[in-house]
Every structure is written in C-alpha cells, then in structure tokens.
Amino acid sequence: MFRNQYDTDVTTWSPAGRLFQVEYAMEAVKQGSAAIGLRSKTHVVLASVNKANSELSSHQKKIFKVDDHIGVAIAGLTADGRVLSRYMRSECINYSYSYESKLPVGRLVVQLADKAQVCTQRSWKRPYGVGLLVGGLDESGAHLYYNCPSGNYFEYQAFAMGSRSQAAKTYMERKFETFTESSRENLIKDALFALRETLQGEKLTSSICTVAVVGVDESFHILDKETVQALINEFEIAGEEAPANEAAPQDQGGDAQAGAADQGPTDQGVAPMDI
Amino acid sequence: MIVDSSSPAPTKNSLLLSSEADLQRTQTPYVTGTSVIAIKYKDGILIAADMGGSYGSTLRYKNVERIKPVGKHSLIGASGEISDFQEILRYLDELMLNDSMWDDGNSLGPKEVHNYLTRVMYNRRNKFNPLWNSLILGGVKNGQKYLGTVNMIGVHYEDNHVATGFGNHLARPILREEWNENLTFEEGVKLLEKCMRVLLYRDRSAVNKLQIAKITDEGFTISQPYSLKTQWKFKAFENPTVGAEGSW
C-alpha cells in the first residue's frame, strides 16, 4: 500500500471515495496468524494457528468462548480482539439476565458491527484492528459470521482470515457444498485440512493449532490437545503422500495405526490430495 | 410507599434549582382489577378474568379488558392498578416492536417476556415505586407451553395453573383437585368457569362479566364478554332478617 495524503484521519474521505484508515485496519487482520471457520446445519467449527513470539513464550490465545452457544476466533490485533470478546460476553450475559434465554448470534453480530462502525466515524477513535469469526446458534440453527474492522459483517458457510488464508479458502471453496450436511467429525477434519493448507509445508500438530466446536446439542468448547492430535493422525495416515506417511507413524505409533484402520475408507473420500 | 413532594410551596428559585419538585412514588392503588386465573391445557393456555375496574369499594368500571395479547406467542392478564397495567402494556409494546424490527426469524417467547417483566417489577420495587399489579404471562412457542406469574414485589414462578389475588385462595384449591394435563378446550373452560363462579359469589370486587382467552401454537383468541349463571334461591337467603336480634 502506498502512502496517501488522505490517510491520516479515519474521518477523511479520499477523492475515490475510500476511507484509507479503515482499509489499513483490514490489512492488520491479514497480518495475523490464520484462523478459519466452517459450519454445517447443526455445528460450527473454529480453528486457528497459534503463533508464539519465540520458543520461550506461550501461544497467543485466539479463540474465545463467549457463551455456551457462541464462540469467536480472532485475527489481527489480539488486544482489540480481547476487548471485543469481553463486550460480546457482556452482551450475552446481560441478555440472559433480562430474558432468561440465549442471545441469538445474529443479533450479537449486528451489535458488534455497529460498535465497529462507530470507530469509523469519529475523529478521536481508530478502527478495531481485528477480524472476528463468530460461530454460534440461534433459533434457525448454526451460523458462522465474519465481522471486519469496517463494521461490515457477512454470514458464511466457510471462511478463512489471516496470513496465507487464501490457501485455506481455496481448499474450502472446493468442498463447501458438502459442509451443510457434514457430520461433526468430518467438519472438524475439514477444518484441520484447511488449517494445514495455511501452513505451507510446515507440519500440523496439535501444539500449534487450536480447534473449537459448538453445536445444537453441544456447548462451545475448545478441543483438548489429545483429541486434536488423534484426528490429525487419522487423516495424515490415510490420505497422505509417501514421505509424510513415513513421518507420521513415528509420532503416535499405536494410536495412529488403529485410527487408520478404522478411518481409511472414509478419509480417502475426504482427502484433498488428488490435485 | 413514601410520598415525597416539595413542601413548603416552592418559590420560583427553588423550583429551578430543585430536581425533586414533582417526585412522587407509588402510592396506593386507585382503579383496580381483581383476580385472574389461568391453566395449561392440552393445546395451550387458558386465561380468565372479569371485566371490572373497582374504585375502592365501588364497582365503577365494567368494561375493562384485563387480558391482552403480547406479540404472537403470549397473553398477559393483570390484576391491581389498571393505569399501571396500561403502562406495562406500553413497555411490552416497545419491547415487541424492537424485537420484530430485527426481522431475523428470532422472536421473544413467553419465557423471555415473563423474565423481562420480572426484572421490571423487581427493579421498581427496589426503588420503592412499584407497579401495583399481579401479572399472569402465558403462551406457547414451538409447541412448548409456558405459564408464569409475577407480582409487584417481584415474586415470580411458573406452574401448570396460576392465579392472582383472591384467585389464589379460592380458585387454586379447586384447580389442584381437578386439573390434569390432558384437559380439552371445553373441559378447561368449564373448570375456569367453575372457579370464576366461586369468585363471583365470594369476592366483593368481582363483577358478572368475564372474558376467557386462549393461546395455542396457531394463535390467540379472546372471547366476547359474557356472564355466568348464578343461583341465589337458598332457604337461608329467604327472609334473612326474620328473627334477627332487635327485629320484630
């Protein structure tokens, strides 16, 4: 992006009708590590790549539980993401207090978008530098929304954001039609596949990613490392090229082989390796 | 029940400075409605209430509708101060309006409305300025029946049959004996009429003009006003003063 003379203030339009500060905020989202979401009729899966500043530090937390029926994955300025997650939690709990029932995710998303819009129209504020993938439930089932710094929001069947997210998007574009009727397990596997695409060759292990699920009969929760690793092993054994096949059994020996035996046929259907 | 108004008579200066010139808290009730009773039945909820608005011990207004619909899924019945009920209806109207403005396929059901009312009633009670009502909130949403009550101090609960005021003492014992969850519409109406008749005989503020409302998944109906048949030909009521102390 080039320097422009109309980009100092968020309240200054460019002659071409653009608000550059808002667009720069959306750039910040692209710099964050990848996060993806996909949904079926009854479940939403969120997954993110956990970057750490250095080997010595802990991973950034990118997925937050907002309520039993809503969770959010963020990419961009994590501090902004944390603040917005707190706002979302607050809205959910206030609604529950007044109405003894769950805030429909569609309404939360609109409130969030309106909050972001305010920051695009005040000279003393700056836009939030974070994209949010909100997965949750309302009366009509499971929904996935993407909220961006501009104050826009869209509903998606599947979406990816952050660095190298295009690779994940390409994968999901091929497969999204199957997601609506997908089972919970296949949805999670597809999420892991898509996430792996963003790693561009780096090995996918449960220590560098986080996966969370919410469903019509399932509260939002983050899957533990063992579960995630087992799922990774299943599809890596079944659908992989030769080199990776040799690498995988070394990690998880017994578990992986048992997994492969059960899941072999199914995974061949799911594997995207036939390019 | 604190009456807190500016006294002595405010001078021009003090009116401008004082923000309490017109602060008055409730109070006592003036125009009141008496019992409301409601039951769950096979297809939904039935609510009954008479159409009387008493002014103290005078049965002054005889065309007061004390049962009203709330959105598509609920009915509200009120006893107590009628003007406060009208205020509550305005709150509910605004609530349902904002709910439908979302236009997103989600809607507030009877449970949500009941809870909202509970918060309003309790909040007012805490400010020593209650809405002087006992409310019944019933409705059906997605096949689920809901029946609850909340009163001016914020006490709230749900049950298969509820009542306000005198109804709690006279109607609920009958309902405890005779209610079951498979009542048909006709059986439900008969049961409610039995209770309303007892109330008519024994509650001084009852009038013989009532409405029965029903709400099901399909929608609501509130009946036209009608009267109950009563029986007064008891021997003890004939020549009641014969032989009384001091008579001749």
Interface residues (C-beta under 8 A of the other chain):
Chain A: Y97 S98 Y99 E100 S101 P104 G106 R107 V110 D138 E139 S140
Chain B: W102 D104 G105 N106 S107 L108 G109 K111 E112 H114 N115 Y116 R119
